[in-house]
Amino acid sequence: MSKHKDQKPRDETAEWSLGHEERKDSPDDPAQNPIELHPDDSSASQSSELAELREQIANKDKEIADLKDKYLRALADTENIRKRMRQQSEDSVRLQRENLLRELLPITDNLERAVEAARGGGNGKPIVEGVEMVLRSLLDFLRAHGVTPREAVGQPFDPQFHEAVDHVESVEHPPNTVISEFHRGYQVGDRVLRPARVAVAKAPPRDGPSGKNGEDDGGVENN
């Protein structure tokens, strides 16, 4: 009896050990049998990502090509507009020049009539009348184009409108006053087309013109 009692615990221990080993090696244990990825699954995923990247690159290339085409078209349109505007500007200048020259032709006709009258002899009245007619025609022509003469004589000297070519001593006019003009000044609107060339008054010397002349004459005779 004692012999069987001693053997029973040992058999239970062996049975427990055997069952433990069986459970350890059992394929049903998830801890001992992790899920392994098949090589085909990883390759398929990489192929899918590569295909997606290639598609994105193709779309970007197409977008770049479209933008380049739009840029070239816009550049060509801009160049065409620039050429058209330059051509229109040249045509406008040409037409204005032709109109200006056409309006000058009647003045030329009047000058030719004045020259023919002068060649015919006789008194000078027809010549003067012809020249006056030409002058009136020319002034009317200038006035039609916005050109007006500017009075200078008797006005204070203004370098914006006058060009001083001489200074004359005068007791009749205040200093820095225009006393005569060599050619008249003209303006277009508020802008100066040509300044008047004028003589400007200046104050005489304090000792008077006689004393000064006397001193100068003496100096010249000694030389």
SULZI-V598018 format. One line per field, one symbol per residue. burial: 1 if it has 24 or more other C-alpha atoms within 12 Angstrom, else 0. A space follows every 50 residues. Layout:
# SULZI-V598018
burial=???
This chain:
# SULZI-V598018
burial=00000000000000000000000000000000000000000000000000 00000000000000000000000000000000000000000000000000 00010010011001000000000000100110010001000000000111 11101110001111001100000001111110011110000000111111 10000000000000000000000
